[in-house]
Amino acid sequence: MVTLLINGYHPWSEDGGLYVAGVQLTLDPSLFPHYRVFVNEPLRYSIFAPVLAWVVRCTHLSLPWVLMLADIFSIWLTLYAALRILQRVVADETAQLAGLALLSAFWSLPIAGTSLLLMDPYVTARSFSTPLSMLALAFALDFDPQQDRVVRSLAWSGLCLGLAAAFHPLMAAYAFGFLVVLAVGRLRRPYLGYTILAASALLLAAVLHLLAPAETPALLAAERSRYYWFVLHWHWYEQLGLVGPLTVLGLLLRGYRGRSDRWNRTAEALCRAGIALGCIATLVAMTYAQEGSQTHLVARMQPLRVYLLIYAVMTLLLGAKVMELALRARRRTRSSLTRKALAGALVAALCCLAAIMFYAQRQTYPASKHIEFPWRVQESPNPWVQAFLWCRKNTPPDALFAMDARYVNEDGEDAQTFRPIAERSALPDYSKDGGEAAITPRLAEQWWQGAEAQRNLSTETDAERDVRLLPLGVTWMVLHASAATEYPCPYNNGVIKVCRLAPAEPR
């Protein structure tokens, strides 16, 4: 519950909205009659939507309630998986709790410049693939050829990894890569194994790069809209997000070396695996994920997503190690005042980190409630959400909406997605639908057409909007309240207005 209070909950924002729309469509196939492919495609290879729809039908709970319960369950599952990892690398229970506490504080930590968070404040397929991948890693740490646990550990690890793949195949594939690197690190010559893995990864990337088909201008536009695919376009602090975790793991590795107990040996193997995998992924990304390349198949695979597990491992080990050092220092001192001061300093530092993350979340969602409870959906203070809810209640189910292509990036919009809130069809937007078009080439032309038709929509004249929107069958528009239009706008909250593009009587 503390994790939820620190990091908030916003079920319809960012990628959460894409996944929720898929669940809504599974529950009611009549929804989203226009551009439905942008609702279906994100969940094409995932059991996320069918599973949540099944839970809704079995429990007879509303979808908002199921989403929140799923978010709470994913928090519990992640912390449980984290504990299972810590139990294999840390002997002291207090240090284990410290690792969990740091993970809770860093829950929504950005993963370098990958456009991922350690865990999202909404429910997606990653909400389940991440803890399942961590469980697979925990069971893999049990692998010991000298003991009778080989078959059991491999079976449980494979089961968890298979379930993770059922929710999110790409993230599970990178989790499998982590397990492979971890296994190689236990060989007699691990660095030779790492070299072979790096060469194999580069060779595979080279083959994919050479065999990739030619890309259309629309697909290139979609790919280049994902700046985070290209490391050289990152800000310096985002690039530091690649080096920082590996540096921390390197420092931790030095602390674990030279000790023969099984906990330290396992922690050492985990650190080496994280460093090796991070270096391999960065090398592949910097070599083949270049914006100027003729093809971007390797960039589309987003190899730097492996850093999600690296960040999780780093956070757990760092929290545990700091607590171990503090406990060691506490045992060495005889002063009760010093012991209390040391304990107070640790608690204060953790609270400070949690406060920073809480502040960051409030700055990310300034116009929305910190926790968007299911029973308060209609009470949202966000004017964009209010307008979207009005559209759900007052427009026909087959309506097709247009709005500024980059509406989720507007100040005060808080990345709240239109489709799941309004339960209405919309032209593809630049930001969220652009991400899907970038990884699904067959959607690129539709995305580019829709995004261009909505570019700067609120600043255009009615004549310019008609030329762009009427051929696409658009019947309603969401505009800024200040936008000039002669079309009837039955809803206006001072920030956003909803206008009917096709009026009841001819103009």
N, C-alpha and C positions, 0 to 999 in steps of 0.2 A: 504493500500500500504506500510506503514511503517513496518507492520508485515512481509510482503513478503520480503522487503529489509533486515530486520534483520536476518531472519531465512532461506532465500534462497528457491530454488525450484529445485528438482532433480527427475523428474517423473519416471525414469527407475531404481531408486536405491532401495535397500532393499525390503520391502513388496510391494512398489509401482510397481516394475517390475512384481511381481506375479499377481497383479490385472490387470495391463495393458495387459499382455499376454492373460488373460481371455477375455478382451474386444476385442482384435485383433481376437481371435478365434471365438467370436460371430459374428464379422463382416465378417470374411472369414473362413468358416469351413474347408477349405482345408489346413490351416496352421497346423504346429506341428503334422505331421502324426505319429511320434514316441513318446512314453511315454506321450501321450496326457493327461492321467489321472492326471499328475502333473500340468497341466494347468487348467483342469476342476475343480478339487477337491476344491481348495481354494474358489471358488465362487459357490459351489453347493447349498448352502442355502442362497444365497444373490441375491438381484436384482441389484447389482452394475453393472455388465457387461451388462445385457440387457438394463438398463436405459441409460448408457453412449453410447452404440451402437445405441440406438434409437435416442439420441441427435445428433450423428454423421450423421445418415441417414436423419433426419429432417432438420438439418441446412446446410448440405452439406459442413461442415467444416472438416478439417483433424483431425484425432484423437489427435495429439499433441496440436492443438489449443483447442479442447474440454477439454482435460485434464487440461490445464492451466486455462481456464475459470472456470472449476469445482473447481480447487484449490482456486481461488479467491472467488468464491461463498461460498465455505465452510468456508473461513476466515470470510466473512461477516456474515454468518449464526451463526458461533460460537460467534462472538462479539455481535450479536443481542441477542442470547440466554443468554449470560453473562450479558448483560444490563438488560434483563428481570428479572434475578435473583437479581441483585443489586437493582433494583427499589423496590423490596419487602423487602429488609433488610437494606437499607441505604436511609435516607431521603434527604441528601445533594447531589445535582447533581455533584458538584466538586469531592466529595468523590467517586461517581459512576464512573466518568471518570478516577480517579486514579486507581480504581480496574481494569478497562479495560486496562489501560496503562500497569499495571504490568503483566496482562495476555498476552498482546502483546509481552512484553519483555521476558517472560518466555515460549513463545510458544513451543519451542522445548526442554523444560526441561525434562530430563529423569525421569521416574516414578520409583523411588527406583531401584530395580534390576530386574524389570519385563520385560525388553527388549522392553518397550513401551516408547513413548514420549507423552508429553501432547497433542501436535498436530504434525503431521508429515510434513516434507517438500516435500511431494509428496501426490498423491491422492490414498486413499484406502477406503474401506467400513467404516472404523472408521472416515474418514473425514466427514461423514454424520451422523453416529450413535452417535458420541460424542455430536455435537450441538443439535441433536434431543433429546438426553437424558437430556441435560441441559435444553431444553425447557420444557420437561416433568416435570423436577424438579421445574422449575419456576412456572408452572401452579399448581403443587401440593402444593406449598407454599401459594397459594390462598385459600386452603381448610380451611373453617371456619364454623363449624356446627351452629354457632350463626347467620350467615348471609346467605342470599339467593344466595350463590355462589357454593354450594356443587356439584350439578350436572354438572354445566358448567366447573368447575375446573377439576373434575374427567374425564369428556369427553375429554377435550383438552389434559390433561396429558396422558390419554390412547391412544389418536390418535397419539401423538408424540412418545410415547413409541412403539406403533405398527409399525410406520414407521422406527424407529431405529432398531427394530427387523428384519424388512424386509431387511435392509442393513447388520446388524451384530447381529445375534441372541444371541451370548454369551455376548457381551457387553451390549445389551439391558436387558438381564436377570440380570446382576449385577446392572444396573441402576434401575430396578424394586426392587431389594433388598434394594437399597438406599431409595426408596420411602416407602417401608414397614417399615424400621427402622425409617424414619422420622415420619410416622404416629403413630408408637408405642410411640415415644418420646413425643407425645402430649396427651397421656393418663394421668390419675391422678397419676398412679404409673409407671412412665417410666422405672425405673431401674429394676423393676420386669419384665416388658415386655422385656427389653434387655436380662435379664437372660434366659427367656424362649426362645427367639430367638437364643441365643448362644447355649443352650442345644439342640434345634431343629436342628441347623446347624451341630453340632457335631454328632448327632444321624444319620442324613441323610448321612453325610460323612462316618460314620461307616458302614452303610448299603451298600453304594456304594462300599466301600473298600472290604467288605466281599463277595459281590455278583459278583465282577469283574472277568471276565474269566482269565484263565492263559495266560501269555504273552510269545511270541516266543523270541528267542535270538535276532533276527533282530529288533523286536519292543522294546525290552529292550535297545538295542544300540541306537535306535532313541530317546527314552525317555531320556536316560542318556546324550545324546548330548545337551539337553536343560538344562544347568546348572541352569538357572534362575528359573526353576520350584521348586528348592529345596533351601529353605531359608538358611539352614546351610552351603551351598556352596557359599553364597554371600560374597563379600568383606565387611569389616566393614563399609565402607562408604555407601554401598548399604543397609545394614541393618539399618544404621542410617536414610536412606530414608523412612523407615517404622515408626520410632519413631518420627522423626522431624515434619512431618505434623500434627500428633496427638498432639504433644506438642504445636505447634503454635495454633491449634484449641482450645486446653485447655486454653491457655493464652487469646485468644480472648473471649472465653466463660466467663471467669472471668470479662472481661470488659463489657460484655453485661448484666450480672446478676444485679438484683436490680432495673432495669428500666422497667416501665410499658407500655411504648408506643409500638405500634404494630410492628414497625421496629425491635426494640431490642428483642422482644419476638420471632419474626420469625428468626432473626439471631442466637439467643440462641438455638432454635430448630434445626437449620441447623448445628451448631457446634456440638451439642450433637449427632446428627445422624451420622456425619462424624467420630467422635471418636468411637462411638459404633460399626459402621460397620467395621472400620479399625481393631479394637480389635478382633471382631468375625472372620474376614477373616484371620488375622494373626494366631489366635488360631487354626483354621482349617488347615491352611497350615503347621504349625509347628507340628501338631499332625499326619496328614495323608500324607502330601506331602514329603515323605522321600525317598531318593535314594535307600536305602537298602530294601525297601518294596518289597514284592513279586508281588504286582500289583500297578499300578500308575494311576488308573482312577481318583482319586481326584486331583492328580498333573496335569493330563491332562486337568482338568476343569480350572486350573489357577485361584484360588480364589483371589489371590492378585491383579488381574486386577481391582478390585473395587477401588483400589487406584487412578485410573485415574480421576474419578469424585471427589474423596477426594482432590487430588491435585488442581483440577480446583476450587473447592469451597474455599479451603485454600487461593489460590492466590488472588481470587476476594475479599474475606473478609479482607485479610491482607492489600492489597493496599488501600481499602476503609478506614480501621481503622487508618492506618498511616496518611492518609490525614485528617481524622476527628480530630485526635489529633493535627496535625499541625495547622489546622484552629482554633481549640480551643486555642492553645498557641498564635496564631497570634492575636486573638481578645483580649487576656489578656495584650498584650504588647502595649505600646504607641509609642515605637521607630520605626520610619519608616525604619531605617537602619536594625534593628533586623528583621522586617517583610520581607524585601527584602532578607536578608541573609537566613532566613528560607525557603522562596520560592526557592531561588537559590540552597540551599542544597538538597531539594527534587528533583528538576529537575536534578541536577548533579548525585544524587544517581540513579535515573531511567536511565539516559543516561549511567552510568557506568555498570549497570546490563545489559542493552541492548548491550553494547559493549562486555561484557563478553560472552554473548550468540552468538553474531556475530562471535567472535573469535573462540568459540567452534565449530560452524558450518564450518568455514573455515578449521579448523584442521580436521574435520570429512571428508570433501570433498576437500582435497588439490589439487587434479589433475583435478578438474572439475570447470566449471564456477559457480559462486555463484548462479546465476539464469539462468537456462538452458531454454532460450526462444525457442518457437517452430520454429522460423525462423532461428535459429542458430544450429540446430541439427547436421548438417554436419560439423560444425566448432569446434566441441569439441576438447579441447586440451588433453583430456584423451586418452592415447595410447590404452588402452583396448577398449574403446568405438570406436575408429578409426578402430581397428581390427574387432569388431563386425559388424560395418557398412559395412566393406569390404565383410564380409561373406554374408550379406543380398544381395549385388549387384552381387556377383561373384560365388555363389555356388547354386546348384539346390535346389528347394523348398523341395525335399524329403531327403535332406542331414541329416545325424545324426552326431552330434558333441560330442567330448569328450574334457575335459580340467581338470586341477587339481581340485580335489573334493572340495577344500577349496578356490577356486579362488576369491570369493567375499571378502575374508579376506586378500588378498595380499596387500602389501603397494602400494599405488597409484592407486588401482583398484576402490576405493571409493564405493564398494558394488553395482556397476552397473551390473544389471542382463542381462545375455546373451540372453535369449529367446525373450523378447520384442524388443530389439535393433536389433538383427540379423534376427528376424522372422524365426528362424530355430529351429529344434528339437535338444535336448541335453540330454545326460544321466543325471539322477538325481544327483544333487550336495549334498555335505555334509551339508552345512549350511542352505540354504533356503528350499530346498526340504526336508531336514531332519526335519524341523519344521512341515511340512505337514504330513510326515510319522509318526511323534510322536503322532499326534492327530487323525490320520486315520490308524488304525492297518493294514488294508488290503493293504496299500502301502508299508509297512515296508520292505518286502522281496525284492521288486523291487528297493527300495531306497538303501538298504544295498548292493545289487549286483552292482548297478551303482556306488555308492560312493567308494566301495572297488576297482572296476576296474580302477578308476581314481586317486587313492591315489598316491601322489608323481609322477604324470605322466611325468613331465618335467625332472625328474632325472633318469627315467628308460631307458633301451635300447629298440631298435626297436623290438627285439625278445620278450622281456617282455611285451611290449605294444600289440603286435600281439596276444599273448596268452590271454590277458585280454579283448581286445576290439573287435577283429574280430568276435568272437562268438556272440557278441551283435549287430552286424550289423553296427558298427561305420564306417563312411566313411571319416570324417575329424577330425583334431585335432587342438586345440589352445594351443600352447606351449610357454614357455619363449624363447626369442630370442637366449639364450645361450644353449638351449637344443640340444643334439646331436641326429641327425636323418638322415637317408639316403632317406627318403621320400621327394618328391618335396614339397617345401614350397613357393607358388607363392606370398605370402604376408609376409613382415617382416619390422616392423617400428623401429627396434632396441630394443624394449622392449618385444614385442609379435610377434609371427609369426603364420601363419595359414598353416597347412600342410595337403595334401591329403593322407589319409591312404591307399586308394585303388588306386594306380597309373594306368595311362591309359594303360601301357604295363606291362606284367608280369616281375617281377624282376629276 
